[in-house]
Each structure stands twice: as structure tokens, then as C-alpha cells.
């Protein structure tokens, strides 16, 4: 599989999953997720997928501080309905990383490890997502301001030509480069920018 080099440079998320430990899927339940895992899940790399990956990494860091976050131990609420805009795409990435699932999620074993009901939509909240630790009730509101990382002005006309089947090979290649460069800039030039990735503790 060939993909942009910067995918491998994105810091990974290490998280402990008690269910993975219980069933022997991972030593001590420790799982490691790469940005490439989110790309494979979504089938593409875009600012939305990258933003969901990085925002979740930041939110879990804020909730657990120096401790390793617990997969299956966090509830995630979305302000929008699942069928609104890119909410479903973001939710898929968030669910992969946190283990939180809606009604169709894992029902648990012997009253433990349940994942269903940890992912909700259409909540009344100020930010697009709210992450809450199930054990302590500590919450953070989170959002990504993708408009703070504008695309190259050449990208939109190139996209139109590609979609219309009018672009030549050089134009198609240039479009792909510009598209992924915006993803790269989002993660590497704005990954610690509080105006782009906004995290707020809930009082």
C-alpha cells in the first residue's frame, strides 16, 4: 500500500482496552492506533478524518492526563444528528479509537465491557463533541475549526476538473498533492493550535 510519507509521522494513540486484555487480544490490553488506521477505516484521508483522529487523541489526553486512556471507558456525545453533514464519518473514527458505540455496539460479557449506548447524537451542548469519562464523570467539550486551515486556492478548480473528467494526469496529481498537503498542515502545523483544535473542560 502506497500512501503519503507524513501518515507514518503522525503521533500514534496508545490506549488500554480491558476487553482486549480479558480475551487475550493484546498484552495488558494495550492497543496502538495510527492515523493510517483511521484512513483505512474511512477509505480516504481528508481534513475531517484527520481532525477526528487528532481531536480524539487530544480529548483523551485531557481526560486522562498522564494515565493511559481506557477504551470503552468514555462516553461521546455529538451535537449533530448522525446523518447530518460529516457527523457519521467523524463518529466512525471516534468509535474506533474510544470503543464508544451506539445501540448496535457490543453488549458486554457478564455485565462488563459493554460498549453500546456510549455514543450519542443530537445533544444540547456548545461544542460539536463532548467526551466524558464513565468512571469519574469528567468531561471535555471539543471541536475542530477546519476553516482556520484554508485550502490552496488552486485546489477547488482542480477538483472540479477532476470530478468532471476534464483533468489531465498532471492536474489530477497536483490536486491530490494539494488535498493531502492540507491534511498535513492541519496535523503538523496546527496540531497544537488552540484556535483550530479546541478543548474545554466542562464545569
C-alpha positions in Angstrom: 0.0 0.0 0.0 1.5 3.3 -1.1 0.5 6.4 0.8 1.9 9.9 1.7 5.0 9.7 3.9 3.6 12.0 6.6 1.0 9.4 7.6 3.7 7.5 9.4 4.9 10.6 11.2 1.6 11.4 12.9 1.9 10.6 16.6 0.0 7.4 17.5 -2.6 6.9 20.1 -1.9 4.2 22.8 -4.9 3.1 24.7 -5.8 0.3 27.1 -8.8 -1.9 26.3 -9.8 -4.1 29.2 -11.9 -6.3 26.9 -8.8 -6.9 24.7 -6.8 -7.9 27.8 -9.6 -10.1 29.1 -9.9 -12.0 25.8 -6.2 -12.2 25.1 -6.2 -10.0 22.1 -3.4 -7.7 23.3 -0.9 -7.9 26.1 -2.2 -5.9 29.1 -4.9 -4.7 26.7 -2.7 -2.1 25.1 -3.7 -1.1 21.6 -1.9 1.4 19.3 -3.8 3.3 16.7 -2.1 5.1 13.8 -3.5 7.8 11.5 -3.3 5.2 8.8 -5.9 3.1 10.7 -8.3 6.0 10.5 -7.6 6.3 6.8 -8.2 2.6 6.2 -11.5 2.8 8.2 -12.8 5.8 6.2 -11.3 4.7 2.9 -9.7 8.1 2.4 -7.6 10.8 4.0 -9.2 14.2 4.4 -9.3 17.1 6.9 -12.4 15.6 8.5 -10.8 12.2 9.1 -7.6 13.8 10.3 -9.4 16.2 12.5 -11.4 13.4 14.2 -8.3 11.4 14.8 -6.3 14.2 16.3 -9.2 15.8 18.3 -9.9 12.4 19.9 -6.3 12.0 20.8 -6.2 15.4 22.4 -9.5 14.9 24.2 -8.4 11.6 25.7 -5.1 13.2 26.8 -7.1 16.0 28.6 -9.3 13.4 30.3 -6.6 11.0 31.5 -3.6 13.4 31.7 -0.6 11.2 32.4 -2.5 7.9 32.6 -3.3 5.8 29.6 -6.8 6.3 28.4 -9.3 3.4 28.7 -11.0 2.2 25.6 -14.6 1.6 26.4 -14.4 3.9 29.3 -15.5 7.1 27.6 -19.0 8.3 26.5 -19.0 10.6 23.4 -21.9 12.9 22.6 -22.3 14.7 19.3 -24.3 17.9 18.9 -25.5 17.0 15.4 -27.6 14.1 14.3 -25.6 11.2 12.8 -27.0 11.8 9.3 -26.1 15.5 9.3 -23.0 16.6 7.3 -19.9 14.7 8.1 -21.0 13.6 11.6 -21.2 10.0 10.6 -17.6 10.0 9.3 -16.3 11.6 12.4 -18.3 9.2 14.6 -16.8 6.2 12.9 -13.3 7.4 13.7 -14.2 8.4 17.2 -15.8 5.0 17.8 -12.8 3.1 16.5 -10.5 5.0 18.9 -12.7 5.1 22.0 -14.7 2.0 21.7 -17.9 4.0 22.2 -20.8 2.7 20.2 -24.4 3.4 19.7 -27.3 1.0 20.0 -25.6 -1.6 17.8 -22.5 -1.8 19.8 -21.1 -4.7 21.9 -23.5 -5.8 24.6 -20.8 -6.9 27.0 -19.9 -10.1 28.9 -21.3 -10.9 32.3 -22.4 -7.3 32.8 -18.9 -6.0 31.9 -17.3 -4.4 28.8 -20.5 -3.1 27.3 -19.9 -0.5 24.6 -23.4 0.2 23.3 -25.0 3.3 24.5 -21.7 5.2 24.8 -22.1 7.1 21.6 -25.0 9.6 21.3 -26.2 12.2 18.8 -28.3 15.3 18.8 -27.3 16.6 22.2 -27.7 20.1 23.5 -24.1 21.2 24.0 -22.0 24.2 23.0 -19.3 22.3 21.0 -19.6 19.6 18.3 -18.4 16.8 20.6 -18.3 16.1 24.3 -16.1 13.3 25.8 -16.9 12.1 29.3 -15.1 9.6 31.5 -17.6 6.9 32.6 -15.7 6.4 35.9 -15.2 10.0 37.1 -17.7 12.0 35.1 -15.1 14.4 34.0 -16.0 15.9 30.6 -14.3 18.0 27.9 -16.1 19.7 25.0 -14.1 19.6 21.8 -14.3 20.9 18.2 -12.1 21.3 15.1 -12.1 24.7 13.3 -11.1 23.5 9.8 -11.7 26.9 8.3 -8.6 28.1 10.1 -6.6 25.9 7.8 -7.6 27.0 4.3 -7.0 25.0 1.2 -4.7 26.2 -1.6 -6.7 28.4 -4.0 -5.9 26.1 -6.9 -7.5 23.1 -5.2 -11.2 23.9 -5.8 -10.9 24.4 -9.6 -8.7 21.4 -9.9 -11.2 19.3 -8.0 -14.0 20.5 -10.3 -11.9 19.5 -13.4 -11.1 16.1 -11.8 -14.8 15.4 -11.0 -15.9 16.4 -14.5 -13.3 14.1 -16.0 -11.5 17.0 -17.7 -8.2 17.0 -15.8 -5.1 15.6 -17.3 -2.7 13.4 -15.4 -0.6 16.4 -14.1 -3.7 18.2 -12.9 -5.0 15.1 -11.2 -1.7 14.6 -9.5 -1.5 18.2 -8.4 -5.0 18.1 -7.0 -4.1 15.0 -4.9 -0.9 16.7 -3.6 -2.8 19.9 -2.6 -5.5 17.8 -0.9 -3.1 15.8 1.2 -1.0 18.9 1.9 -3.9 20.5 3.7 -4.3 17.4 5.8 -0.5 17.5 6.6 -0.7 21.2 7.5 -3.7 20.6 9.8 -1.9 17.9 11.8 1.7 19.2 11.8 1.4 23.0 11.6 -1.8 23.3 13.6 -2.0 20.2 15.8 -1.2 22.2 18.9 -3.1 25.4 17.8 -5.9 26.0 20.3 -7.8 28.1 17.7 -8.0 25.0 15.5 -8.3 22.1 17.9 -10.4 23.5 20.8 -10.7 21.6 24.0 -12.6 22.9 27.1 -13.2 21.2 30.4 -16.9 21.2 31.4 -17.6 22.7 34.8 
